[in-house]
Amino acid sequence: MTESCLPSRNLESEAPGLYASLQRIAPQSMAAFTTAFEISSLNGGLIEGTSRRSPGTSFNPQPARICHILLKECDERRTEVLVAALLVPSNASLPLPISLAAASEILGAARAFLRKHEPSSAEGERVALAHHLDILRHLHLTESSREESSALFNGSQNLLAACTHRAENERLVVLIQTWLERAVARGLVA
Protein backbone atom coordinates (compact mmCIF):
# COMPACT_ATOMS: atom_id res chain seq x y z
CA MET A 1 0.00 0.00 0.00
CA THR A 2 1.47 3.34 -0.96
CA GLU A 3 1.69 6.23 1.44
CA SER A 4 -1.08 8.11 -0.41
CA CYS A 5 -3.44 5.12 -0.03
CA LEU A 6 -3.03 4.90 3.72
CA PRO A 7 -5.77 6.48 5.83
CA SER A 8 -4.80 9.57 7.74
CA ARG A 9 -4.73 9.66 11.51
CA ASN A 10 -7.08 12.63 11.50
CA LEU A 11 -10.55 12.06 12.94
CA GLU A 12 -12.04 15.05 11.13
CA SER A 13 -10.93 13.86 7.67
CA GLU A 14 -11.50 10.12 8.21
CA ALA A 15 -14.91 10.36 9.91
CA PRO A 16 -16.34 13.84 9.33
CA GLY A 17 -19.87 12.88 10.43
CA LEU A 18 -18.68 11.51 13.76
CA TYR A 19 -16.37 14.48 14.21
CA ALA A 20 -19.31 16.87 13.74
CA SER A 21 -21.47 14.87 16.18
CA LEU A 22 -18.75 14.86 18.82
CA GLN A 23 -18.14 18.58 18.30
CA ARG A 24 -21.84 19.21 18.84
CA ILE A 25 -22.23 17.14 22.02
CA ALA A 26 -18.84 17.64 23.70
CA PRO A 27 -16.82 20.50 22.19
CA GLN A 28 -14.69 20.66 25.34
CA SER A 29 -13.54 17.06 24.72
CA MET A 30 -12.42 17.31 21.10
CA ALA A 31 -8.73 17.14 22.00
CA ALA A 32 -9.35 13.83 23.81
CA PHE A 33 -11.33 12.41 20.88
CA THR A 34 -8.76 13.41 18.26
CA THR A 35 -5.88 12.14 20.40
CA ALA A 36 -7.65 8.81 20.95
CA PHE A 37 -8.30 8.42 17.23
CA GLU A 38 -4.68 9.18 16.43
CA ILE A 39 -3.43 6.67 19.02
CA SER A 40 -5.85 4.07 17.66
CA SER A 41 -4.64 4.77 14.12
CA LEU A 42 -1.00 4.42 15.11
CA ASN A 43 -1.71 1.12 16.89
CA GLY A 44 -3.61 -0.85 14.26
CA GLY A 45 -7.11 0.47 14.94
CA LEU A 46 -7.73 1.22 11.27
CA ILE A 47 -6.72 -2.24 10.05
CA GLU A 48 -9.82 -4.23 9.23
CA GLY A 49 -8.31 -7.64 8.58
CA THR A 50 -9.78 -9.46 5.62
CA SER A 51 -12.32 -6.77 4.82
CA ARG A 52 -12.88 -6.37 1.10
CA ARG A 53 -13.92 -3.04 -0.30
CA SER A 54 -13.69 -1.71 -3.80
CA PRO A 55 -10.75 0.65 -4.31
CA GLY A 56 -11.76 4.24 -3.65
CA THR A 57 -14.82 3.25 -1.61
CA SER A 58 -15.50 5.75 1.14
CA PHE A 59 -16.21 4.26 4.57
CA ASN A 60 -15.91 5.13 8.22
CA PRO A 61 -13.02 3.40 9.98
CA GLN A 62 -13.88 0.90 12.71
CA PRO A 63 -12.99 3.14 15.70
CA ALA A 64 -15.40 5.78 14.38
CA ARG A 65 -18.15 3.22 13.73
CA ILE A 66 -17.93 1.85 17.28
CA CYS A 67 -18.10 5.33 18.74
CA HIS A 68 -21.06 6.13 16.46
CA ILE A 69 -22.90 3.00 17.64
CA LEU A 70 -22.60 4.22 21.22
CA LEU A 71 -23.82 7.68 20.30
CA LYS A 72 -26.75 6.49 18.20
CA GLU A 73 -27.89 3.30 19.90
CA CYS A 74 -27.06 4.09 23.54
CA ASP A 75 -27.18 7.88 23.57
CA GLU A 76 -23.75 7.70 25.24
CA ARG A 77 -22.30 11.14 25.95
CA ARG A 78 -19.51 10.50 28.46
CA THR A 79 -16.11 11.40 27.07
CA GLU A 80 -14.26 8.53 28.76
CA VAL A 81 -16.62 5.92 27.29
CA LEU A 82 -16.45 7.41 23.79
CA VAL A 83 -12.65 7.62 24.01
CA ALA A 84 -12.51 3.94 25.02
CA ALA A 85 -14.71 3.14 22.00
CA LEU A 86 -12.26 4.89 19.68
CA LEU A 87 -9.39 2.86 21.15
CA VAL A 88 -10.90 -0.63 21.59
CA PRO A 89 -10.09 -1.98 18.09
CA SER A 90 -6.45 -0.91 18.42
CA ASN A 91 -3.47 -2.49 20.12
CA ALA A 92 -2.76 0.67 22.12
CA SER A 93 -1.14 -0.28 25.39
CA LEU A 94 -2.33 0.72 28.80
CA PRO A 95 -2.04 2.97 30.67
CA LEU A 96 -3.06 5.66 28.21
CA PRO A 97 -1.50 9.11 28.18
CA ILE A 98 -2.52 11.19 31.18
CA SER A 99 -4.94 13.23 29.05
CA LEU A 100 -6.94 10.02 28.41
CA ALA A 101 -6.47 8.37 31.79
CA ALA A 102 -10.21 8.29 32.58
CA ALA A 103 -10.74 5.94 29.63
CA SER A 104 -7.98 3.47 30.64
CA GLU A 105 -10.10 1.49 33.09
CA ILE A 106 -13.05 1.24 30.69
CA LEU A 107 -10.77 0.19 27.81
CA GLY A 108 -9.09 -2.47 29.94
CA ALA A 109 -12.46 -3.80 31.09
CA ALA A 110 -13.80 -3.87 27.52
CA ARG A 111 -10.78 -5.79 26.24
CA ALA A 112 -10.96 -8.33 29.08
CA PHE A 113 -14.66 -8.84 28.44
CA LEU A 114 -14.08 -9.35 24.70
CA ARG A 115 -11.13 -11.73 25.12
CA LYS A 116 -12.03 -13.77 28.19
CA HIS A 117 -15.65 -12.85 28.92
CA GLU A 118 -14.53 -11.65 32.34
CA PRO A 119 -17.10 -9.71 34.35
CA SER A 120 -16.82 -6.05 33.55
CA SER A 121 -18.19 -2.65 34.41
CA ALA A 122 -21.36 -1.56 32.62
CA GLU A 123 -19.25 0.85 30.57
CA GLY A 124 -16.66 -1.81 29.70
CA GLU A 125 -19.40 -4.17 28.55
CA ARG A 126 -21.05 -1.37 26.57
CA VAL A 127 -17.85 -0.63 24.65
CA ALA A 128 -17.19 -4.35 24.11
CA LEU A 129 -20.74 -5.01 22.88
CA ALA A 130 -20.58 -2.04 20.49
CA HIS A 131 -17.28 -3.34 19.12
CA HIS A 132 -18.72 -6.82 18.70
CA LEU A 133 -21.86 -5.47 17.02
CA ASP A 134 -19.70 -3.59 14.53
CA ILE A 135 -17.82 -6.79 13.69
CA LEU A 136 -21.10 -8.63 13.12
CA ARG A 137 -22.54 -5.84 10.99
CA HIS A 138 -19.50 -5.92 8.73
CA LEU A 139 -19.04 -9.67 8.54
CA HIS A 140 -20.45 -9.68 5.00
CA LEU A 141 -17.44 -7.60 3.91
CA THR A 142 -14.90 -10.14 5.10
CA GLU A 143 -13.49 -13.23 3.50
CA SER A 144 -14.59 -15.44 6.40
CA SER A 145 -15.23 -19.12 5.92
CA ARG A 146 -18.46 -20.69 7.14
CA GLU A 147 -16.48 -22.19 10.04
CA GLU A 148 -15.11 -18.76 11.02
CA SER A 149 -18.62 -17.30 10.85
CA SER A 150 -19.91 -20.13 13.02
CA ALA A 151 -17.11 -19.53 15.54
CA LEU A 152 -18.05 -15.84 15.65
CA PHE A 153 -21.71 -16.84 16.12
CA ASN A 154 -20.79 -19.09 19.07
CA GLY A 155 -18.52 -16.40 20.48
CA SER A 156 -21.42 -13.94 20.25
CA GLN A 157 -23.65 -16.25 22.25
CA ASN A 158 -20.93 -16.67 24.88
CA LEU A 159 -20.41 -12.91 25.05
CA LEU A 160 -24.12 -12.31 25.61
CA ALA A 161 -24.26 -15.05 28.25
CA ALA A 162 -21.40 -13.36 30.12
CA CYS A 163 -23.14 -9.97 30.27
CA THR A 164 -23.69 -8.91 33.84
CA HIS A 165 -25.05 -5.45 32.99
CA ARG A 166 -27.80 -6.45 30.57
CA ALA A 167 -30.29 -3.83 31.70
CA GLU A 168 -27.83 -0.96 31.19
CA ASN A 169 -26.82 -2.33 27.79
CA GLU A 170 -30.17 -3.75 26.69
CA ARG A 171 -30.21 -1.97 23.31
CA LEU A 172 -26.87 -3.49 22.26
CA VAL A 173 -27.86 -6.93 23.56
CA VAL A 174 -31.08 -6.79 21.51
CA LEU A 175 -29.21 -5.67 18.38
CA ILE A 176 -26.72 -8.53 18.69
CA GLN A 177 -29.47 -11.07 19.39
CA THR A 178 -31.40 -9.82 16.36
CA TRP A 179 -28.31 -10.13 14.16
CA LEU A 180 -27.77 -13.70 15.40
CA GLU A 181 -31.39 -14.66 14.71
CA ARG A 182 -31.13 -13.26 11.17
CA ALA A 183 -27.86 -15.11 10.58
CA VAL A 184 -29.52 -18.40 11.49
CA ALA A 185 -32.58 -17.64 9.36
CA ARG A 186 -30.37 -16.82 6.35
CA GLY A 187 -28.22 -19.90 6.84
CA LEU A 188 -25.06 -17.84 7.37
CA VAL A 189 -23.91 -20.11 10.19
CA ALA A 190 -23.71 -23.86 10.47
Number of C-alpha atoms within 10 A of each C-alpha: 5 5 7 7 9 9 13 15 18 15 24 14 11 18 19 14 15 18 20 13 13 21 14 11 14 14 13 12 15 17 12 17 26 18 20 27 27 19 21 26 25 15 16 14 22 22 15 15 8 11 13 11 11 6 7 7 6 10 11 16 18 25 27 24 19 27 25 25 21 21 18 9 13 16 10 16 13 14 20 21 23 27 28 32 35 32 33 25 24 20 14 18 13 12 14 17 14 9 11 18 14 17 27 21 18 27 30 18 22 29 21 17 22 23 11 11 20 17 16 22 17 19 25 25 32 28 33 30 28 27 26 20 21 18 17 19 13 12 15 13 14 15 13 14 10 13 12 12 20 17 14 19 20 14 16 21 14 13 22 19 11 18 21 15 17 17 10 14 20 13 15 24 21 13 16 23 16 11 17 20 12 13 17 13 10 9 10 15 19 11
